[in-house]
Amino acid sequence: MKAAHAGSIFSKIRRDKYLLMLFLPCLLYFILFKYVPIFGIIIAFKNYNLFKGVMASDWVGFKYFIMFFENPDFYKIIRNTLLLGIYNILFGFPMPIVLALLLNEIKNRLFQRFVQTATYLPHFISNVVVAGMVVTFLSPTVGIVNHVLGFFGHEPITFMMEPGWFRTIFVTSGIWQHAGWGTIIYLAALTGIDPQIYEAAKIDGANRWKQMRHITLPGISQAIVIVLILDIGSLLEIGFERVYLLSTPVTYETADIISTYVYRVGLVDGNYSYATAIDLFTGIISIIFVYTANTISRKFSENSLW
């Protein structure tokens, strides 16, 4: 029986060998860069010494976790990270859905493809270039934004030097860069809706708004829930690159988040154990967020990750 089962497995491997070969680079990527580094978590519980190595370094238990919780900047860093994550979900999460719904309503296919391409393109621009564009546009001397404000009689605003503007700049630039790319999932989900349902709704007298409300949105609800759960899970894992490139020491009051703090204490100051402890704490909280969001979704709807 076991021999027959093993033979069946090998026959499936031979049958799907080309698909497995295409999947192999992805598998190797996750093994090398996601699973193998898990061993390094032990550094969070040791006073890691580069010359002694991981195993020979002294064991210190939860010393670095306690150090982080007692840090005077702990609440500021957690607050900034949570606020940026929440603002991203509140303002950034609905935009791809709205854009996908609007694109679905465009009947001119040529114009639809043009809009899709125009909104996708910013996603492929490097974060360094995006940050440079933002800094240039918001410059108090040559920035187009301040030129427009000056046309209406307003004094130039030093956007990049005022902590109160950082969150608005970060969230807005993120929406511009990634909203178009995020529509791919929802546009793919829209293709799974049977066109005959729309025809039946038209016969019953449903206008475009009612079709969108009662057919289109329920049709992509599963995709919306799954993406929302994943976004909640990454609430604390705000993109390091844009925050680092757009922030300055002057704006650390609202811009300093967990990832930028880990970069400074880990790579700049060389305190690898402390940085690993903070990162492990972030990962645990993210798992809790994902599990909680999935449980709530499963309880109140039929959609969930598992």
Backbone torsions as a table, in degrees:
resi	resn	phi	psi	omega
1	MET	NA	-44.1	179.8
2	LYS	-66.5	-38.7	179.6
3	ALA	-63.4	-38.8	178.6
4	ALA	-66.3	-38.9	179.2
5	HIS	-65.7	-43.3	178.9
6	ALA	-63.4	-39.5	177.9
7	GLY	-63.6	-36.3	177.7
8	SER	-65.1	-39.7	178.9
9	ILE	-64.0	-46.0	-179.5
10	PHE	-65.5	-34.7	177.8
11	SER	-66.9	-36.8	177.0
12	LYS	-67.8	-37.2	178.5
13	ILE	-64.7	-43.9	178.2
14	ARG	-63.7	-37.8	-178.9
15	ARG	-67.2	-39.7	-174.3
16	ASP	-106.3	24.1	-173.2
17	LYS	-60.3	-34.7	-178.8
18	TYR	-72.9	-37.2	175.4
19	LEU	-66.2	-40.1	178.5
20	LEU	-65.5	-35.0	177.1
21	MET	-66.2	-36.2	176.3
22	LEU	-68.0	-32.8	-178.8
23	PHE	-79.7	-21.2	-174.2
24	LEU	-56.7	-46.3	178.9
25	PRO	-58.8	-39.1	178.5
26	CYS	-64.5	-43.0	178.8
27	LEU	-62.5	-44.9	179.4
28	LEU	-63.4	-37.9	178.5
29	TYR	-59.3	-48.5	-177.6
30	PHE	-68.5	-35.7	179.1
31	ILE	-66.7	-46.4	-174.5
32	LEU	-75.4	-38.2	-172.0
33	PHE	-107.9	-8.7	180.0
34	LYS	-116.9	-41.9	-174.7
35	TYR	-94.4	-44.4	179.2
36	VAL	-59.5	-42.9	179.5
37	PRO	-65.4	-11.9	178.6
38	ILE	-58.1	-30.6	177.8
39	PHE	-56.5	-31.9	-177.7
40	GLY	-67.9	-10.4	178.9
41	ILE	-58.1	-29.1	-178.4
42	ILE	-59.8	-22.6	179.2
43	ILE	-60.6	-29.9	-178.7
44	ALA	-63.0	-22.4	-177.8
45	PHE	-105.8	10.4	-179.1
46	LYS	-130.0	155.7	171.5
47	ASN	-86.4	82.3	-168.7
48	TYR	-63.5	128.1	176.1
49	ASN	-117.5	124.2	-175.1
50	LEU	-59.8	-33.0	-176.5
51	PHE	-84.4	-29.9	178.2
52	LYS	-78.4	-30.6	-175.3
53	GLY	92.2	173.5	-175.2
54	VAL	-66.2	-51.2	-172.7
55	MET	-70.3	-33.3	-176.5
56	ALA	-85.7	-10.7	179.6
57	SER	-68.7	153.3	-175.6
58	ASP	-71.2	139.1	178.6
59	TRP	-81.3	129.2	-178.3
60	VAL	-124.3	1.2	177.7
61	GLY	67.4	-128.4	-175.2
62	PHE	-96.0	23.5	-176.3
63	LYS	-56.6	-46.4	-174.2
64	TYR	-76.8	-26.7	173.9
65	PHE	-67.0	-45.0	178.5
66	ILE	-64.0	-38.6	178.2
67	MET	-60.2	-40.7	179.3
68	PHE	-67.9	-42.9	-179.4
69	PHE	-65.9	-29.7	-179.1
70	GLU	-90.7	-3.3	179.5
71	ASN	-64.4	132.9	178.9
72	PRO	-58.7	-26.2	-179.0
73	ASP	-89.4	2.1	-174.8
74	PHE	-57.2	-52.5	-175.6
75	TYR	-67.7	-34.7	178.5
76	LYS	-66.1	-43.4	-178.9
77	ILE	-66.0	-45.5	179.5
78	ILE	-64.4	-41.6	179.6
79	ARG	-61.9	-48.3	-179.6
80	ASN	-61.5	-42.5	-179.5
81	THR	-64.6	-46.0	-179.4
82	LEU	-64.9	-42.5	-178.2
83	LEU	-64.8	-43.4	178.0
84	LEU	-63.7	-40.3	178.8
85	GLY	-65.9	-42.3	-179.6
86	ILE	-67.0	-42.2	178.4
87	TYR	-64.4	-36.8	176.9
88	ASN	-61.3	-40.2	179.9
89	ILE	-73.2	-44.0	-176.9
90	LEU	-64.2	-42.4	-174.3
91	PHE	-105.7	-33.1	-177.4
92	GLY	-85.4	-35.5	-177.5
93	PHE	-64.3	-43.4	-178.0
94	PRO	-71.6	-21.6	-172.7
95	MET	-62.2	-45.3	176.8
96	PRO	-61.7	-33.6	178.3
97	ILE	-66.0	-47.8	179.7
98	VAL	-61.6	-43.9	-179.4
99	LEU	-64.4	-40.1	178.5
100	ALA	-64.8	-40.9	178.6
101	LEU	-64.7	-40.6	179.0
102	LEU	-66.6	-42.2	178.1
103	LEU	-63.5	-34.7	179.8
104	ASN	-67.4	-25.1	-178.5
105	GLU	-86.2	-12.2	179.1
106	ILE	-77.4	122.6	-176.9
107	LYS	-91.0	-22.7	177.1
108	ASN	-78.8	105.5	-173.6
109	ARG	-64.3	-35.5	179.6
110	LEU	-64.2	-45.8	178.6
111	PHE	-66.9	-37.7	178.7
112	GLN	-60.5	-44.7	179.5
113	ARG	-66.2	-36.0	177.7
114	PHE	-63.3	-46.0	179.9
115	VAL	-63.9	-42.3	178.3
116	GLN	-58.8	-48.0	-179.2
117	THR	-62.8	-43.2	-178.4
118	ALA	-64.3	-35.2	-179.5
119	THR	-83.7	-24.5	176.2
120	TYR	-72.6	-37.4	-168.5
121	LEU	-54.5	-42.6	-178.8
122	PRO	-57.7	-25.9	-179.7
123	HIS	-62.8	-29.2	-176.3
124	PHE	-90.7	1.0	176.8
125	ILE	-84.3	135.3	179.7
126	SER	-58.8	145.5	177.4
127	ASN	-60.3	-31.6	177.7
128	VAL	-64.0	-43.2	179.7
129	VAL	-67.4	-42.8	179.1
130	VAL	-60.1	-45.6	179.0
131	ALA	-62.0	-40.4	177.5
132	GLY	-63.0	-40.1	177.8
133	MET	-64.0	-42.8	179.9
134	VAL	-62.4	-46.1	-179.9
135	VAL	-61.2	-41.1	-179.9
136	THR	-67.3	-46.0	-178.7
137	PHE	-62.6	-32.1	-175.7
138	LEU	-99.6	8.3	179.0
139	SER	-61.0	138.2	-179.9
140	PRO	-70.4	-14.7	-177.1
141	THR	-106.6	-48.1	-175.9
142	VAL	-114.0	0.4	-177.3
143	GLY	-70.8	139.1	-178.7
144	ILE	-67.1	-31.8	-178.8
145	VAL	-64.1	-46.3	179.8
146	ASN	-70.2	-28.4	174.8
147	HIS	-65.2	-40.9	177.8
148	VAL	-66.2	-43.3	178.4
149	LEU	-62.8	-39.1	178.9
150	GLY	-65.0	-31.3	177.5
151	PHE	-62.2	-30.8	178.6
152	PHE	-95.1	10.2	174.4
153	GLY	90.9	9.5	-179.6
154	HIS	-88.4	147.8	175.3
155	GLU	-73.4	150.1	177.9
156	PRO	-58.4	142.2	-180.0
157	ILE	-111.2	130.7	176.7
158	THR	-85.9	77.5	-174.3
159	PHE	-56.0	-44.5	-173.4
160	MET	-76.0	-7.1	-179.1
161	MET	-110.7	0.6	-178.9
162	GLU	-110.8	117.8	-177.8
163	PRO	-56.4	-31.9	-177.0
164	GLY	-66.4	-20.2	-178.8
165	TRP	-93.7	-12.2	-170.8
166	PHE	-61.3	-47.6	-176.3
167	ARG	-62.8	-39.5	177.8
168	THR	-63.6	-44.0	179.7
169	ILE	-63.8	-44.5	-177.3
170	PHE	-63.5	-49.4	-177.2
171	VAL	-67.0	-42.7	-178.8
172	THR	-64.3	-44.6	178.9
173	SER	-65.6	-33.6	176.9
174	GLY	-67.0	-40.2	177.4
175	ILE	-63.0	-45.9	179.9
176	TRP	-61.3	-38.6	-174.7
177	GLN	-78.0	-35.7	-168.2
178	HIS	-118.1	-8.3	-177.2
179	ALA	-61.0	-44.4	-179.3
180	GLY	-62.3	-42.6	179.4
181	TRP	-65.2	-36.0	-179.1
182	GLY	-67.0	-17.7	-179.6
183	THR	-72.9	-16.0	-176.6
184	ILE	-56.9	-44.4	-178.2
185	ILE	-62.0	-44.8	-175.9
186	TYR	-73.7	-35.7	176.1
187	LEU	-65.7	-36.4	175.8
188	ALA	-65.8	-39.3	177.8
189	ALA	-66.4	-33.9	180.0
190	LEU	-65.2	-30.6	179.8
191	THR	-68.2	-17.2	179.4
192	GLY	-84.4	-3.8	179.3
193	ILE	-84.8	128.9	-178.0
194	ASP	-67.1	121.1	179.3
195	PRO	-59.1	-24.4	179.8
196	GLN	-64.8	-26.0	177.6
197	ILE	-65.3	-40.8	177.6
198	TYR	-65.2	-40.2	179.3
199	GLU	-62.0	-42.5	178.9
200	ALA	-64.6	-38.2	178.9
201	ALA	-65.9	-39.5	177.3
202	LYS	-62.1	-41.8	179.2
203	ILE	-62.3	-35.1	179.5
204	ASP	-79.5	-1.2	176.1
205	GLY	93.4	13.5	-179.6
206	ALA	-76.9	129.4	177.9
207	ASN	-82.5	-177.3	-175.7
208	ARG	-62.6	-39.5	-179.8
209	TRP	-64.1	-44.3	179.8
210	LYS	-67.8	-35.0	176.2
211	GLN	-63.5	-41.9	178.8
212	MET	-65.0	-41.2	-175.6
213	ARG	-72.0	-40.9	-171.8
214	HIS	-101.5	-13.0	-179.0
215	ILE	-120.1	-55.0	-173.5
216	THR	-66.5	-52.4	-178.6
217	LEU	-62.0	-47.2	175.3
218	PRO	-61.2	-30.1	-179.0
219	GLY	-68.3	-28.8	179.3
220	ILE	-108.3	11.5	-175.9
221	SER	-61.8	-37.2	-179.6
222	GLN	-64.3	-43.2	177.3
223	ALA	-63.7	-39.8	179.6
224	ILE	-61.6	-45.3	-177.9
225	VAL	-65.1	-44.4	-178.3
226	ILE	-63.0	-45.6	179.3
227	VAL	-64.1	-38.7	179.3
228	LEU	-63.8	-43.1	178.7
229	ILE	-61.2	-44.0	179.1
230	LEU	-65.2	-37.6	178.3
231	ASP	-66.6	-38.9	177.3
232	ILE	-64.7	-38.1	178.7
233	GLY	-63.7	-28.9	179.9
234	SER	-100.4	24.2	-176.9
235	LEU	-59.2	-39.2	-178.3
236	LEU	-89.5	-8.6	-176.3
237	GLU	-100.3	57.7	178.5
238	ILE	-65.5	141.6	-178.1
239	GLY	-53.7	122.3	-177.8
240	PHE	-66.9	-40.3	-169.3
241	GLU	-60.3	-51.8	-175.2
242	ARG	-68.2	-38.5	178.6
243	VAL	-62.8	-45.1	-178.9
244	TYR	-63.9	-40.1	-176.4
245	LEU	-76.4	-30.5	-176.7
246	LEU	-91.8	-18.5	-176.1
247	SER	-91.9	158.8	174.3
248	THR	-136.6	162.6	176.9
249	PRO	-53.4	-27.4	179.5
250	VAL	-67.9	-31.9	-176.4
251	THR	-100.0	10.6	-179.2
252	TYR	-59.2	-23.5	179.9
253	GLU	-55.6	-37.3	179.1
254	THR	-116.9	-11.4	-172.8
255	ALA	-104.0	-19.0	-175.9
256	ASP	-75.2	115.8	-178.7
257	ILE	-120.0	-179.6	-174.6
258	ILE	-59.0	-46.4	-175.4
259	SER	-65.3	-39.4	178.7
260	THR	-70.6	-35.7	177.7
261	TYR	-66.4	-42.4	177.7
262	VAL	-61.5	-40.1	178.7
263	TYR	-60.4	-43.7	-177.1
264	ARG	-68.7	-47.2	-176.3
265	VAL	-78.2	-26.1	-177.4
266	GLY	-88.2	-62.2	-175.2
267	LEU	-82.7	-40.4	-177.5
268	VAL	-76.2	-50.8	-177.6
269	ASP	-86.8	-13.2	177.4
270	GLY	77.3	16.3	178.7
271	ASN	-92.2	78.6	-172.2
272	TYR	-67.8	-37.2	-179.3
273	SER	-64.6	-44.1	179.5
274	TYR	-63.2	-44.8	179.5
275	ALA	-64.4	-39.8	178.7
276	THR	-65.0	-39.3	178.3
277	ALA	-61.9	-42.7	179.0
278	ILE	-64.7	-43.4	-179.9
279	ASP	-64.6	-39.8	178.0
280	LEU	-64.7	-41.1	176.0
281	PHE	-58.9	-43.4	178.1
282	THR	-61.9	-43.4	179.7
283	GLY	-62.7	-41.2	179.7
284	ILE	-64.3	-44.1	178.9
285	ILE	-63.5	-38.4	179.0
286	SER	-63.5	-40.4	177.4
287	ILE	-62.3	-41.7	178.3
288	ILE	-62.2	-42.6	178.8
289	PHE	-61.1	-46.0	-179.6
290	VAL	-62.7	-46.0	-178.5
291	TYR	-63.4	-42.3	-179.8
292	THR	-65.3	-46.3	180.0
293	ALA	-62.2	-41.0	-179.9
294	ASN	-66.4	-39.8	179.1
295	THR	-64.7	-43.7	179.3
296	ILE	-64.0	-43.1	179.6
297	SER	-63.3	-41.6	-179.5
298	ARG	-67.6	-30.4	-177.6
299	LYS	-76.3	-37.5	-174.1
300	PHE	-104.0	-6.0	177.7
301	SER	-149.3	178.7	-178.9
302	GLU	-95.4	4.4	-175.7
303	ASN	-107.3	133.6	177.1
304	SER	-166.4	167.4	178.7
305	LEU	-75.0	-34.6	177.7
306	TRP	-148.1	NA	NA
